[in-house]
C-alpha cells in the first residue's frame, strides 16, 4: 500500500513534535584529516564511534515522541527514480566541476550512489596530475550533513531550500531540494532561492539563522552564514506566500567572530511559550549589533526600523519571554565557555520540553532554577523517566564528540511537522 505523504506543517519553534528529519553521522565525518578540518568548517576532527553513540541518544529520545525520517533513506527513494537521479547528479556535477564523474555516478547502484554522495567519491588516480593532487576526492564528503537544520527550513507548509555560505555545503541543499520534491515522502511547497539574483552583495541564508517563533513571526540572524541579501530574498518570498495579513521579521546582527556565533541559534533559542535560552552578553547587553524589525502587510514591506532588541520587540508583539542565561548569570568566562559548546542551542520537542548537551552544567543549573527538571536521555530511552510526568524538562545527551562539528541539539534536527501552540 502506498504511504501517505507527510504534510509539512511548522508554525513555531516549540509545538509538540510530530515528525523530524535526521542524518545519523557516518563515514563522511571520518573521511577527513586535520589538514582538511578548517575547509570542512570543523573546529576539530571527530571520533566516529563515540559520536555515533552520542547521536543514538538524540535519535532514541526523538523516536519515542515523533516520527523520525532519515536523509539516507529519503535520498535512496530519489535516486531510485532515473529522471530524478539524472537531474540531481547533473546539478551536483556542474556545481562541483565534476562532469567527468557523471557517467560513473549514473551507473552506480542506488545504495552505492547514496554512499558516494554523502561519504565522498574518491578521485581516480590515472594521471600524474591526479596523483599529485592532495584533495583525494572527486566529490568531497558531506562532513556537516548531520546538522540537518542548515540546508533547509520548514516554514508553515513550505520548505525553504537554503543557499549555503560555503561551497563545501552546497550539495547538502541540492540533496534536500530533491528529497522534498522527488522522494514522495512529503506534501508541501518549496521555496527555492537558487535562481534569485541579489540586488546587492552575496546571497546566502542557512537554517540555523531562521527561527519560526510564531505563525506570524520569524527571527533571523544576519552574520557569517546569512547575508542581508539572503534575508531580502526570503522577505520577498514571504510577501508572495502571504499576500493577506500582517507578518513580522526580526533581524539580529551577529558578530563575525568567534566561530561559535556562526548562527542565531547559537545565542538564542525558544524553550516554552514564555521562556527562551539566551547568550546574555549578546542578546541582553548588546550595544554593538543592530536588531531590525521588518513589518509585512498584505504582501508588501510596510516598514523597516531599528528596535531595542529581540526580547523587547517580541514583547510588543505579544510574546513576553523570560530569558534563561546560557552558562548562568554570574561568570562571563563560564558563559563564553558553554556558549562555545552550544549551550544556547536547544531543541524543543514540545512546549517546555527541550534537548541539550549534558556537558553544559552551569546552563543546566540555570534551567533547573527556572523549573526545568534535568533528565538523562538514557533514562528517557529506557523508560525510567516518562516525559508526560513533567511540565518542563531538559533531556541531556552526552556530547564530547558531536560538539566538535560546531553545533548542538537544534542544529542536528529538522522538524517537519509540529502541533499548533495555544499562545
PyMOL commands that set and color helices and strands:
alter all, ss='L'
color gray80, all
select helices_A, chain A and resi 27-29+34-37+48-65+71-79+82-95+99-107+110-119+128-132+167-182+207-209+228-241+259-261+264-266+280-283+310-316+332-340+361-369+377-381+387-389+402-405
alter helices_A, ss='H'
color red, helices_A
select strands_A, chain A and resi 6-7+17-22+67-70+121-122+137-139+152-155+158-161+186-187+189-192+210-214+217-222+246-253+268-272+275-278+291-297+300-307+322-325+347-350+353-357+373-376+393-397+414-418
alter strands_A, ss='S'
color yellow, strands_A
deselect
rebuild
show_as cartoon
